[in-house]
Amino acid sequence: MKKYLLTLAAALVYSAIGFSQTHQLVKLWETDTLLRVPESVLYDAGRNILYVSNIDGKQPWEKDGAGSIGKVSPDGKIIMAEWVKGLQAPKGMGMYKDLLYVADIDVVAVIDIKQGKILEQISVEGAQGLNDISIDKKGTVYVSDSRTKKVHQIINGKVSTFLENLKGPNGIFVHEDNFYVLDQGALFQVGKDKTLKLIVDGMEGGTDGIENVKGNEFLVSAWSGAIWYVSGASKKELMLDTREQKINSADIGYNAKKRIVYVPTFWKNSVVAYSLK
């Protein structure tokens, strides 16, 4: 009996710990549906503004000149649906100082934030599907190509291959001195020798965006309409699932200070904000 009671007590403690670690997303607001197939959201803490990449057009990978970047206020008001025009089908974004870098099929567009103007377009030779961007503290730009299954790096305007022979990389993230990549449902940490260390897999639905919460804890979105909380090796919690409603959750943005997650809904033409609990 004593052994049974000890086992039961241990189970209750484990259950309580597990419950206390459960995370959830609580909806705060949703923009009007005036955005144009929003694929990515980036929060600019310095300016307290959200940048949204609008694919627009009929096809997500078509060069039709319809793409743009929009600006949204922190409370969900659309400031300018098309703040910067002249893009093709923009997706992931990254920011370094006063420059906004945008993945745009086969080029990385560089936008002067103060002027709201495209300064240059860095061509990535052989690129077919540039998708996400992350920038380290030195200004090195990393960009994934989901179609050629590579990750490139750009240093002082010069492009080189950083990773290759992946399955279909999308979300990438530089955190401190570590590099992470989402590759067909799995999150990997990339070693200094370019080896891949699996953190967690089984996140079906087209893993798309990745944001760091703290330490080794991450938010991961899947384009089909799911968001996971990853907390260490092989540990993941499904916090949001809008697949039955056919509401996409593409490349998410994150306000770390206020713990707010920004979710672009793609075909639904809006951005939804959630409080991370």
N, C-alpha and C positions, 0 to 999 in steps of 0.2 A: 504493500500500500504506500509506504514511504517513497519507494522508487517511482511509483505512478504519479504521486503528488509532485515530486520534483520535476518529472518529465512534463506534467501539465503546466507547472509554473514556468518552466523554461519556454514552453510553447506560447504561453500568454505574453511573456516578455518579448519574445521574437515577433509576435503579432503586433504588439504595441509599437515596437521599434519600426516595423515595416509600415504601419499606418502613419506614424509620424513623418516618415520619409516620402510619403506619397505627395506628388505635385499635381497641380491642376491649373488650368487657364480659365480666367473669368473675363468675360467680354466687357469691354469698356465702351467702345464706339465703333462705328463703321462709316466710312466716307460715302458720299454720293457716288452713283455709278457713272461718273463722268470721266474716269480714267480710261485708258485705251489699251486693254489687255495688259495689266500690270504684272510684271514678272519678278521684280526685285524691289526691296525697300532697304534704304540705308539711312540710319539715324546720324545726323550731324550734331553732336553734343555741343560743340562750340557755338554754333549758330541756332541751336534748338529748332531744327527743321528736319523734315523727312524728304529724301529724294526717292522718286519712284520711276523705274524704267518702264516705259510703255512700248510694247512690241507693235501694237496696232496692226493693220493689214489683215489679210485672211490666213496667212501661213506664218508660223513662228520662226521659220528659217528662211523666209523670202526677202530678197533684196528689193524692196519697193520704195525706200525713202520715206516711209510713213512713221518710223520710230521716233520717240522723243523721251525726254526726261521731264517729269512733273515735280511740283513742290507741294507738300502737304504740311499743315501746321500740326503741332503735337496734340491738339484736341480734335483732329480729324477733319478740319476744314481744308478743302482744296484751294490752295493759293493760286496756282497756275497749273492747269492740266498738261500744258505743253510749254514748259519753261525754256527748254533747249530743243530745237528741232534739227532735222537734217541727218538723223540716224536711220539705220536699216531695221534691225530687229534687236534692240538692246536688251541685255539681260543683266548679269551680275555687275556690281559696282564696288569700287574701293576708293578711299580718300587718303591723300597725303598732302599735308599742309593746305594750300588753297586750290589744289587740283583734284578733280573728280575723274577717275578712270572707269571706263565703261566697256564691257565685252560686247562686241557688235559683229557677230558671225565670223569674220576673218581679220578684223582689225580691233585694236584697242583705242577707243576715242579718248582724248584728253581734253577735259573741259575746265576752263577757268571759272571757278565758282563766283568770284566777285563780279566778273563781266557777264556770266551766263552765256559763254561763247566757246565753241569748239576751237581749240588751239591747233591740234594736229590729230592725225589718225595713224597709229603705229601698225603697220602691216605685219601679220604673223604668217610667214610663208607656209603654204600647205594647209592652213587652218580651214576647217569646214563648219565647226560648231562651237565657237568660243562661248563659254557659259558662265563661269563664276570668276570672281577676282578677290584676291586678298593681298595686302601690302604689309611688309614688315617695317620695323622701326627705322631701318636705313633707307627706305624708299624703294626697295626691290619689289616689283610688281609680279605677282604670280597669276596666271590665267589658265583655266582648264578648257580642254577641247573634248567635248563628249563624243564627237563623231570620229576623230582620229585617235581617241583614247590616250591623250597625252596631257601633260601639264607643262606650260612654258614659263619662263621667267624673263623679265625685262629689266635690264640694268643700264641706266643712262641711254635709254632708247634702243639698246641692242637686245635682240631676242635670241634666246637659246632654249633648248629642251631641258626641262628639269626632271620630269618623269615620263615614262612611256610604257607600252605594253600593259596598260590597265584594261579594265573591262568596259568602262563607260563612266569616267569621272565627271562629277558635277561640282558639288560644294567643296570648297577648299578654305582653310583657315590657318593663319599664322598666329600662334599664341605664345608670347614670350619667345623662347628659342625653339619651339616645337612647331612642326608642320603637320596638318591633318588633312585628309582627303576622304570624301564620300565616293564610294565606287560601287554602284549597283546594289544598294541595300545594306552596305557595310561601312563602318567608320574605321579608318586606319590611322595610326600615327606613323609618320615617315621618319626613319632613322637617318643619322648623318651619312650612312653609306647607301641611302636610298631604299633600304629594305622596308617592307610594310609590316607593321605590327597590328594585328586585328584587335580592336577594342570591343566592338559589338557588331553583330550582323542581324539579319532577319527583319530589317525595316523595309518592308515591301512598299511598292507604290511609286518608285522613282525618287530616291533620296536626292534632295535638292539643296536646301540651305543649312548652314551650320553656324551657331553662335555659342560663345563661351559664357557660362554663368559664373563659375568660379572654379579654381583648381582644375580638376579633371572632370568637371560636370559640364555637359553641353546640351543645347537644344538642337534637334535635327528635324527638318521638315521633309515631307515627301510630296511631290507635285500632285499626286492623285487626291490628296486631302487628309494628311495625317501629320501629327507632330509628336515627337518622342522627347522624353527627358532621359539623357544618358548619364549615369552616375557610376563611372568605374567600369572595369572589365566585365563584359557580358551582362550588364545591368541596364535595363531600359524600361521606361514606363510610357504607355500610350496615353497622352494627355488630350489629344483632339483627334476626332475622326469624323470628317464630313464627306466621306466617299459616297455614301448612299445618297446624300443630297447633291452630289456632283459639284461640290464647291472645292476648288483647288486650293492648295497651300504651297505656293512656289517658294522663292528665295526670301526667307524671312529676315527682318531687321530686329534690332534689340537695343533698348535703352537700359543699360546695366544699372545705372543709379536708381531708377524708379522701377526696375524689373518689369518693363512693358515689352511685349512681343508684338511685332507688326507683321501681319500676314497678307500678302498680295493674293487675290482670289482669281487671277488670270481671266478666264472668260466671263466672270461675273463683274469685272470692271470696277472693283473696289479694293480698299485696304481695310482690314479689320484689326483693331488693337485689343490685346488681352493682357490682363494683369497676371503675372506668374506668382502663384501661391505655393 
